[in-house]
């Protein structure tokens, strides 16, 4: 039995990082649950999604009060991600995989998505600077709404399978497509987009029976105050060092998952 207090503390720390940066929720929590606490991969993904659905709603409210959310962009992302997540979960259910097969599939997908998330974290700031200067990209931006929906669909598949992607991948794509956004606006919009996506994915995982109620309660006890505190402090705290530590941690977890 995993200690309730330790899980609550982990939930607080992870949610604090999410509130500050907009990334790191599934990228940290799901690998931690699998590799450190020994939680089966499908249950880790489902429970983390349920926790994110609640904590990111609280974070979104805090970011809304700080005027950090670009509503139109959030709607475009969700227009792609929500249908894609539903389709992915329906296909998983229709495949009738054994618990061992499902565990293997999700564990491998989590490892791959984690390494992709690291790449997106590394490239986020360079992409933003390049995007602001590139004439070629300025032409592509005439089609930003359609591209945003397409990127949302990719994120929806990743989140439904792994609970990863909404933060790191979404934030990098926001920085590339919308370089005019401030870092706090990227974080706020990314968290707001995760609310409908994680809610739908949580419903799907509840249907699949991959959510642990006790584990979820412990994570929420720490996660709710953590994400509110991080969201309110997002414009005041320098996050470069935090992001470097986050990338190093994610790299180690990714290697362990794929080993």
C-alpha positions in Angstrom: 0.0 0.0 0.0 1.5 3.4 -1.1 1.6 6.0 1.7 -1.2 8.6 1.2 1.0 11.5 2.4 3.8 10.7 0.0 1.3 10.5 -2.9 -0.2 13.9 -1.8 3.2 15.5 -1.7 4.1 14.1 -5.1 0.7 15.5 -6.4 1.5 18.9 -5.0 5.0 19.1 -6.5 3.9 17.9 -10.0 0.9 20.3 -10.0 3.0 23.2 -8.9 5.3 22.7 -11.9 2.3 22.4 -14.2 0.9 25.7 -12.9 4.2 27.5 -13.4 5.1 26.1 -16.8 2.0 24.6 -18.4 3.8 21.3 -18.8 5.0 18.4 -16.8 1.8 16.8 -15.5 1.5 13.5 -17.3 5.1 13.7 -18.3 6.2 13.4 -14.6 3.2 11.8 -12.9 2.6 8.9 -15.2 6.2 7.7 -15.4 6.6 8.2 -11.6 3.5 6.1 -10.9 4.8 3.3 -13.2 8.5 3.2 -12.4 8.7 4.3 -8.8 5.3 3.2 -7.3 4.8 0.1 -9.4 1.3 1.1 -10.6 0.2 -0.8 -13.8 0.6 1.5 -16.9 -3.1 1.6 -17.8 -4.1 2.5 -14.2 -1.3 5.1 -14.0 -2.6 6.8 -17.2 -6.3 6.6 -16.3 -5.8 7.9 -12.8 -3.4 10.7 -13.9 -5.9 11.8 -16.5 -8.7 11.9 -13.8 -6.4 13.9 -11.5 -5.4 16.3 -14.4 -9.1 16.9 -15.3 -9.7 18.3 -11.8 -6.4 20.0 -11.1 -6.2 21.7 -14.6 -9.8 23.0 -14.1 -8.6 24.7 -11.0 -5.4 25.9 -12.8 -7.5 27.2 -15.7 -9.7 29.2 -13.3 -6.6 30.7 -11.7 -5.0 31.5 -15.2 -8.4 33.0 -16.3 -8.3 35.4 -13.3 -4.8 36.4 -14.3 -5.9 36.9 -18.0 -3.5 34.3 -19.3 -5.8 32.4 -21.6 -6.3 32.9 -25.4 -9.8 31.4 -25.7 -10.0 31.2 -29.5 -6.8 29.1 -29.6 -8.1 26.8 -26.9 -11.3 26.2 -28.8 -9.4 25.3 -32.0 -7.1 22.9 -30.1 -10.1 21.2 -28.5 -11.9 20.9 -31.9 -9.1 18.5 -32.9 -8.1 16.8 -29.6 -11.5 15.9 -28.2 -12.8 13.9 -31.2 -9.3 12.3 -31.6 -9.2 11.2 -28.0 -12.7 9.7 -28.2 -11.8 7.8 -31.3 -8.6 6.4 -29.8 -10.4 5.1 -26.7 -13.2 3.5 -28.7 -10.6 1.7 -30.9 -8.7 0.4 -27.7 -12.0 -0.9 -26.3 -12.9 -2.6 -29.6 -9.5 -4.3 -29.8 -10.4 -6.5 -26.7 -6.7 -6.7 -25.6 -5.8 -8.7 -22.5 -4.6 -6.7 -19.5 -1.0 -7.7 -20.2 -1.2 -6.6 -23.8 -2.8 -3.3 -22.8 -0.1 -2.7 -20.1 2.7 -3.4 -22.6 1.1 -1.1 -25.3 0.6 1.8 -22.9 4.0 1.4 -21.2 5.8 1.6 -24.6 3.6 4.5 -25.8 4.3 6.4 -22.5 8.1 6.0 -23.0 8.0 7.2 -26.6 5.7 10.1 -25.8 8.0 11.1 -22.9 11.0 11.3 -25.1 9.0 13.3 -27.7 7.9 15.7 -24.9 11.6 16.2 -23.9 12.4 17.2 -27.5 9.5 19.7 -27.5 10.7 21.2 -24.2 14.2 21.6 -25.6 12.9 23.2 -28.8 10.2 25.4 -27.3 12.1 28.6 -26.9 14.2 28.3 -30.1 11.0 27.5 -32.1 9.4 30.6 -30.7 12.3 32.8 -31.6 12.6 31.3 -35.1 8.8 31.5 -35.6 8.8 35.2 -34.8 11.5 35.8 -37.5 10.6 33.3 -40.3 9.0 34.8 -43.4 8.1 31.3 -44.6 6.3 30.5 -41.4 4.4 33.8 -41.7 2.8 32.5 -44.9 1.9 29.2 -43.2 0.2 31.2 -40.4 -2.5 32.2 -42.8 -3.7 28.6 -42.2 -3.2 28.7 -38.5 -6.7 27.7 -37.5 -6.6 24.5 -39.6 -3.1 23.6 -38.4 -4.1 24.2 -34.8 -7.0 21.8 -35.1 -4.7 19.2 -36.7 -2.1 19.6 -34.0 -4.9 19.2 -31.5 -5.9 15.9 -33.0 -2.3 14.5 -32.6 -2.3 15.7 -29.0 -5.7 14.0 -28.4 -4.4 10.6 -29.5 -1.2 11.0 -27.4 -3.1 12.0 -24.3 -5.8 9.2 -24.6 -3.0 6.6 -24.9 -0.4 8.0 -22.4 -1.8 11.1 -20.6 1.3 12.9 -22.0 1.5 15.5 -24.7 -1.1 18.2 -23.8 1.6 20.2 -22.0 5.0 19.8 -23.7 3.8 19.2 -27.3 0.9 21.7 -27.0 3.2 24.4 -25.5 5.8 24.0 -28.2 3.2 24.2 -31.0 1.7 27.3 -29.4 5.1 28.9 -29.2 5.7 28.1 -32.9 2.3 29.1 -34.3 1.6 32.0 -32.0 4.9 33.7 -31.1 3.0 36.8 -30.0 1.8 35.0 -26.9 3.6 35.6 -23.6 5.0 32.6 -21.8 2.3 32.9 -19.1 -0.3 33.0 -21.9 1.1 29.8 -23.5 1.0 28.1 -20.1 -2.6 29.3 -19.4 -3.9 28.4 -22.8 -2.3 25.0 -22.7 -3.8 24.2 -19.3 -7.2 25.5 -20.4 -7.1 23.2 -23.5 -6.3 20.3 -21.3 -9.6 20.6 -19.3 -12.0 19.3 -21.9 -9.4 16.9 -23.3 -8.6 15.2 -20.0 -12.3 15.2 -19.0 -13.2 13.2 -22.1 -10.2 10.9 -21.8 -11.0 10.3 -18.1 -14.6 9.3 -19.0 -13.1 6.8 -21.5 -10.7 5.3 -19.0 -13.5 5.1 -16.5 -15.3 3.0 -19.1 -12.2 0.9 -19.5 -11.9 0.5 -15.7 -8.4 1.9 -15.4 -8.9 4.5 -12.7 -7.9 3.9 -9.0 -10.1 5.9 -6.7 -7.8 5.9 -3.6 -4.8 6.8 -5.7 -6.8 9.6 -7.3 -7.9 11.1 -4.0 -4.3 11.2 -2.7 -3.0 13.0 -5.8 -5.9 15.5 -5.7 -5.2 16.4 -2.1 -1.8 17.7 -3.1 -2.5 18.6 -6.7 -5.3 21.2 -6.2 -3.3 23.6 -4.0 -0.2 23.0 -6.0 -1.6 24.0 -9.4 -3.5 27.0 -8.0 -0.3 28.3 -6.4 1.8 27.7 -9.5 -0.8 29.3 -11.8 -1.0 32.5 -9.7 2.8 32.7 -9.5 3.5 31.9 -13.2 4.3 35.5 -14.1 6.6 36.1 -11.1 8.8 33.0 -11.0 11.8 32.5 -13.4 11.3 29.0 -14.8 14.4 28.3 -17.0 16.2 26.4 -14.3 13.0 24.6 -13.4 12.6 23.5 -17.1 16.2 22.2 -17.3 15.6 20.1 -14.2 12.3 18.9 -15.6 14.0 17.8 -18.8 16.7 15.9 -17.0 14.1 14.1 -14.9 12.0 13.2 -17.9 15.0 11.8 -19.8 15.8 9.4 -17.0 12.2 8.3 -16.8 11.9 7.8 -20.5 15.1 5.7 -20.7 13.8 3.5 -17.8 10.4 3.0 -19.4 11.9 1.9 -22.8 14.7 -0.2 -21.3 
